[in-house]
Amino acid sequence: MVKQPKSIKSLFMIDAIGATLSTILLGGVLVHFHRWIGMPVRWLYLLAGLAAVCMLYSWVSFTISHMHQPFFVKLLAKANMGYLTLTLMVVLCHLDVLTQLGVLYFLVEGIILIFLVYKELKTAANN
């Protein structure tokens, strides 16, 4: 039996926790405070749905040991880049109505995702 790299499994867990948090915040919390952040509710639900897809993939990948391979980490990194790109486009389209709190939320989420994608691609390349 081939020993699976712990760093790959850890990345799936970190991503799963982050995607779970994003899903809860976007789809469960921020929709009730959308006036405070300025993002229309329909976009919050869309982003929450995409975060939920990433969450499901990450939890499944974390749980199933044969998915602890570089290919699956690269796939996750690409999904995160897609989510990040869409989020950036949505933020730019709504920049005129976003509050400072809304900009701060999406900025922090973006910075975290950029760091995570970097770690995922670096880990996939080294394994």
C-alpha positions as CSV (number, residue, x, y, z in Angstrom):
1,M,0.0,0.0,0.0
2,V,1.3,3.4,-1.0
3,K,1.6,5.9,1.9
4,Q,-0.5,9.1,1.1
5,P,1.1,12.4,1.7
6,K,-0.2,14.0,4.9
7,S,0.1,17.5,3.4
8,I,-2.4,16.7,0.7
9,K,-4.9,15.3,3.2
10,S,-4.4,18.4,5.4
11,L,-5.0,20.7,2.4
12,F,-8.3,19.0,1.7
13,M,-9.3,19.4,5.4
14,I,-8.3,23.1,5.4
15,D,-10.2,23.7,2.2
16,A,-13.2,21.9,3.4
17,I,-13.4,23.9,6.6
18,G,-12.9,27.2,4.7
19,A,-15.5,26.3,2.1
20,T,-17.9,25.3,4.9
21,L,-17.4,28.6,6.6
22,S,-17.9,30.5,3.3
23,T,-21.1,28.5,2.6
24,I,-22.5,29.3,6.1
25,L,-21.4,33.0,6.0
26,L,-22.6,33.7,2.4
27,G,-25.8,31.7,2.4
28,G,-26.8,31.7,6.1
29,V,-25.5,34.9,7.7
30,L,-24.7,37.6,5.1
31,V,-28.0,37.2,3.4
32,H,-29.7,38.5,6.5
33,F,-27.3,41.4,6.7
34,H,-27.0,42.1,3.0
35,R,-27.8,45.8,3.6
36,W,-24.7,46.1,5.7
37,I,-22.5,44.7,3.0
38,G,-24.3,45.9,-0.1
39,M,-24.2,42.6,-2.1
40,P,-27.5,41.6,-3.6
41,V,-29.0,38.5,-2.0
42,R,-29.2,36.5,-5.2
43,W,-25.4,36.8,-5.7
44,L,-24.8,35.8,-2.1
45,Y,-26.8,32.6,-2.6
46,L,-25.0,31.9,-5.9
47,L,-21.6,32.3,-4.3
48,A,-22.8,30.2,-1.3
49,G,-23.9,27.4,-3.7
50,L,-20.5,27.4,-5.4
51,A,-18.7,27.3,-2.1
52,A,-21.0,24.4,-1.1
53,V,-19.9,22.5,-4.2
54,C,-16.2,23.1,-3.3
55,M,-17.0,22.1,0.3
56,L,-18.6,18.8,-0.7
57,Y,-15.6,18.0,-3.0
58,S,-13.1,18.8,-0.3
59,W,-14.8,16.8,2.4
60,V,-15.2,13.8,0.1
61,S,-11.5,14.1,-1.0
62,F,-10.4,14.4,2.6
63,T,-12.4,11.3,3.5
64,I,-11.5,9.0,0.6
65,S,-7.8,8.1,0.8
66,H,-7.3,7.2,-2.9
67,M,-8.1,10.9,-3.7
68,H,-5.0,12.1,-1.8
69,Q,-3.2,12.5,-5.1
70,P,-1.8,15.6,-6.8
71,F,-4.4,15.4,-9.6
72,F,-7.2,15.9,-7.2
73,V,-5.4,18.8,-5.5
74,K,-4.9,20.5,-8.9
75,L,-8.6,20.0,-9.6
76,L,-9.5,21.6,-6.3
77,A,-7.0,24.5,-7.0
78,K,-8.7,25.1,-10.4
79,A,-12.2,25.1,-8.7
80,N,-10.9,27.6,-6.2
81,M,-9.5,29.8,-8.9
82,G,-12.8,29.6,-10.8
83,Y,-14.7,30.6,-7.6
84,L,-12.2,33.4,-6.9
85,T,-12.5,34.7,-10.5
86,L,-16.3,34.7,-10.4
87,T,-16.3,36.4,-6.9
88,L,-14.0,39.1,-8.2
89,M,-16.3,39.7,-11.2
90,V,-19.3,39.9,-9.0
91,V,-17.6,42.3,-6.6
92,L,-16.4,44.5,-9.5
93,C,-19.9,44.6,-11.0
94,H,-21.3,45.6,-7.6
95,L,-18.5,47.8,-6.3
96,D,-20.7,50.9,-6.5
97,V,-23.2,49.4,-4.0
98,L,-20.8,47.4,-1.8
99,T,-20.2,48.9,1.6
100,Q,-16.7,49.1,3.2
101,L,-17.7,46.0,5.2
102,G,-18.7,44.1,2.1
103,V,-15.4,45.1,0.3
104,L,-13.5,44.0,3.4
105,Y,-15.3,40.6,3.6
106,F,-14.6,39.8,-0.1
107,L,-11.0,41.1,0.1
108,V,-10.2,38.9,3.1
109,E,-11.8,35.9,1.4
110,G,-9.9,36.5,-1.8
111,I,-6.5,36.8,0.0
112,I,-7.2,33.6,1.9
113,L,-8.1,31.8,-1.4
114,I,-5.1,33.1,-3.2
115,F,-2.8,31.8,-0.5
116,L,-4.7,28.4,-0.4
117,V,-4.5,28.0,-4.2
118,Y,-0.8,28.8,-4.1
119,K,-0.3,26.1,-1.4
120,E,-2.4,23.6,-3.3
121,L,-0.5,24.1,-6.6
122,K,2.8,24.0,-4.8
123,T,1.9,20.8,-2.9
124,A,0.6,19.1,-6.1
125,A,3.8,20.0,-7.9
126,N,6.0,18.5,-5.2
127,N,4.1,15.2,-4.9
